[in-house]
């Protein structure tokens, strides 16, 4: 009996199982397709969040660099 991981709860279950005994995830083909679509949607959302986060980090870095430049100009005067 080989074991595999449930894509939903990540617990080990039998490869011959039709549903996960832990979370109830169904391994029917149509349910697997729905799961793949949801996974792709989550991936796209995470990509968008990462893109926005990178922009925010760059903005804060520029503000910090500008602050350092202004501070060094003021202290040299």
DRENPA-3360 file (N, C-alpha, C; in nm, 2 decimals, always signed):
BEGIN
1 = XXXXXXXX = +0.09/-0.12/+0.00/+0.00/+0.00/+0.00/+0.09/+0.12/+0.00 ~ +0.08/+0.20/-0.11/+0.16/+0.32/-0.12/+0.09/+0.44/-0.06 ~ +0.16/+0.53/+0.00/+0.10/+0.65/+0.06/+0.13/+0.77/-0.03 ~ +0.04/+0.86/-0.03/+0.05/+0.99/-0.10/+0.00/+1.10/-0.01 ~ +0.03/+1.22/-0.04/-0.02/+1.34/+0.04/-0.14/+1.40/-0.02 ~ -0.24/+1.43/+0.07/-0.36/+1.50/+0.03/-0.32/+1.64/-0.01 ~ -0.36/+1.69/-0.13/-0.32/+1.83/-0.17/-0.38/+1.94/-0.08 ~ -0.49/+1.90/-0.01/-0.56/+2.00/+0.07/-0.50/+2.01/+0.22;
9 = XXXXXXXX = -0.49/+1.90/+0.29/-0.45/+1.90/+0.43/-0.30/+1.85/+0.44 ~ -0.24/+1.80/+0.34/-0.10/+1.75/+0.34/-0.08/+1.63/+0.43 ~ -0.18/+1.56/+0.47/-0.16/+1.44/+0.55/-0.14/+1.32/+0.46 ~ -0.07/+1.22/+0.51/-0.04/+1.10/+0.42/-0.17/+1.01/+0.43 ~ -0.20/+0.97/+0.31/-0.32/+0.88/+0.29/-0.29/+0.78/+0.18 ~ -0.37/+0.67/+0.18/-0.35/+0.57/+0.08/-0.37/+0.62/-0.06 ~ -0.30/+0.57/-0.16/-0.32/+0.61/-0.30/-0.45/+0.57/-0.35 ~ -0.51/+0.46/-0.29/-0.64/+0.41/-0.34/-0.76/+0.48/-0.28;
17 = XXXXXXXX = -0.74/+0.58/-0.19/-0.85/+0.65/-0.13/-0.92/+0.73/-0.23 ~ -1.05/+0.73/-0.22/-1.14/+0.82/-0.31/-1.16/+0.96/-0.25 ~ -1.16/+0.96/-0.11/-1.16/+1.09/-0.04/-1.06/+1.09/+0.07 ~ -1.02/+1.20/+0.12/-0.92/+1.21/+0.23/-1.00/+1.19/+0.36 ~ -0.96/+1.09/+0.44/-1.03/+1.07/+0.57/-1.01/+1.19/+0.67 ~ -0.91/+1.27/+0.65/-0.88/+1.38/+0.74/-0.96/+1.50/+0.71 ~ -0.97/+1.55/+0.58/-1.03/+1.67/+0.55/-1.15/+1.66/+0.46 ~ -1.17/+1.54/+0.40/-1.28/+1.51/+0.31/-1.26/+1.55/+0.16;
25 = XXXXXXXX = -1.14/+1.59/+0.13/-1.11/+1.62/-0.01/-1.13/+1.51/-0.10 ~ -1.21/+1.53/-0.21/-1.24/+1.42/-0.31/-1.14/+1.42/-0.42 ~ -1.10/+1.30/-0.46/-1.00/+1.28/-0.56/-1.06/+1.25/-0.70 ~ -1.19/+1.29/-0.71/-1.25/+1.28/-0.84/-1.19/+1.38/-0.94 ~ -1.19/+1.35/-1.07/-1.12/+1.43/-1.17/-1.17/+1.57/-1.17 ~ -1.31/+1.59/-1.16/-1.36/+1.72/-1.17/-1.32/+1.81/-1.04 ~ -1.31/+1.74/-0.93/-1.27/+1.81/-0.81/-1.12/+1.85/-0.81 ~ -1.04/+1.76/-0.87/-0.90/+1.79/-0.89/-0.88/+1.91/-0.98;
33 = XXXXXXXX = -0.96/+1.92/-1.09/-0.95/+2.03/-1.18/-0.99/+2.16/-1.11 ~ -1.09/+2.16/-1.03/-1.13/+2.28/-0.95/-1.02/+2.32/-0.85 ~ -0.96/+2.22/-0.79/-0.85/+2.24/-0.70/-0.73/+2.31/-0.77 ~ -0.70/+2.26/-0.89/-0.59/+2.32/-0.97/-0.62/+2.46/-1.01 ~ -0.75/+2.49/-1.04/-0.79/+2.63/-1.08/-0.77/+2.72/-0.96 ~ -0.81/+2.67/-0.84/-0.80/+2.75/-0.72/-0.65/+2.78/-0.68 ~ -0.57/+2.67/-0.70/-0.43/+2.68/-0.68/-0.37/+2.79/-0.77 ~ -0.41/+2.79/-0.90/-0.36/+2.89/-0.99/-0.40/+3.03/-0.95;
41 = XXXXXXXX = -0.53/+3.05/-0.91/-0.57/+3.18/-0.86/-0.49/+3.22/-0.74 ~ -0.47/+3.14/-0.65/-0.39/+3.17/-0.53/-0.25/+3.21/-0.57 ~ -0.19/+3.14/-0.67/-0.06/+3.18/-0.72/-0.05/+3.32/-0.78 ~ -0.16/+3.35/-0.86/-0.16/+3.48/-0.92/-0.18/+3.59/-0.81 ~ -0.26/+3.56/-0.71/-0.28/+3.66/-0.60/-0.15/+3.68/-0.53 ~ -0.08/+3.57/-0.50/+0.05/+3.59/-0.43/+0.15/+3.66/-0.51 ~ +0.15/+3.64/-0.64/+0.24/+3.71/-0.73/+0.21/+3.86/-0.72 ~ +0.08/+3.90/-0.73/+0.04/+4.04/-0.72/+0.08/+4.10/-0.58;
49 = XXXXXXXX = +0.06/+4.03/-0.48/+0.10/+4.08/-0.34/+0.25/+4.10/-0.34 ~ +0.33/+4.00/-0.39/+0.47/+4.02/-0.39/+0.52/+4.14/-0.47 ~ +0.45/+4.16/-0.58/+0.49/+4.28/-0.67/+0.46/+4.41/-0.59 ~ +0.35/+4.42/-0.53/+0.31/+4.54/-0.45/+0.41/+4.55/-0.33 ~ +0.44/+4.44/-0.27/+0.54/+4.45/-0.16/+0.67/+4.50/-0.20 ~ +0.72/+4.45/-0.32/+0.85/+4.50/-0.37/+0.85/+4.65/-0.40 ~ +0.74/+4.70/-0.45/+0.72/+4.84/-0.48/+0.73/+4.92/-0.35 ~ +0.66/+4.87/-0.25/+0.66/+4.94/-0.12/+0.80/+4.94/-0.06;
57 = XXXXXXXX = +0.87/+4.83/-0.07/+1.01/+4.83/-0.01/+1.10/+4.93/-0.09 ~ +1.08/+4.94/-0.22/+1.16/+5.03/-0.30/+1.13/+5.17/-0.26 ~ +1.01/+5.20/-0.24/+0.97/+5.34/-0.20/+1.03/+5.37/-0.06 ~ +1.02/+5.28/+0.03/+1.08/+5.31/+0.17/+1.23/+5.32/+0.16 ~ +1.29/+5.24/+0.07/+1.44/+5.25/+0.06/+1.48/+5.39/+0.00 ~ +1.40/+5.44/-0.10/+1.43/+5.57/-0.15/+1.41/+5.68/-0.05 ~ +1.30/+5.67/+0.03/+1.28/+5.77/+0.14/+1.40/+5.77/+0.24 ~ +1.44/+5.65/+0.27/+1.55/+5.64/+0.37/+1.68/+5.69/+0.31;
65 = XXXXXXXX = +1.71/+5.66/+0.18/+1.83/+5.71/+0.12/+1.82/+5.86/+0.11 ~ +1.71/+5.92/+0.07/+1.69/+6.06/+0.07/+1.72/+6.13/+0.20 ~ +1.66/+6.07/+0.31/+1.68/+6.11/+0.44/+1.83/+6.11/+0.48 ~ +1.90/+6.01/+0.44/+2.05/+6.00/+0.47/+2.12/+6.11/+0.40 ~ +2.09/+6.13/+0.27/+2.15/+6.24/+0.19/+2.13/+6.37/+0.25 ~ +2.01/+6.40/+0.29/+1.98/+6.53/+0.35/+2.05/+6.55/+0.48 ~ +2.05/+6.44/+0.56/+2.12/+6.45/+0.69/+2.27/+6.47/+0.67 ~ +2.33/+6.41/+0.58/+2.48/+6.43/+0.56/+2.51/+6.57/+0.50;
73 = XXXXX = +2.42/+6.63/+0.42/+2.44/+6.76/+0.37/+2.42/+6.86/+0.49 ~ +2.33/+6.84/+0.57/+2.31/+6.93/+0.69/+2.42/+6.92/+0.78 ~ +2.48/+6.81/+0.81/+2.59/+6.79/+0.91/+2.72/+6.84/+0.85 ~ +2.73/+6.85/+0.72/+2.86/+6.90/+0.66/+2.86/+7.05/+0.65 ~ +2.75/+7.11/+0.66/+2.74/+7.26/+0.65/+2.78/+7.33/+0.78;
% end
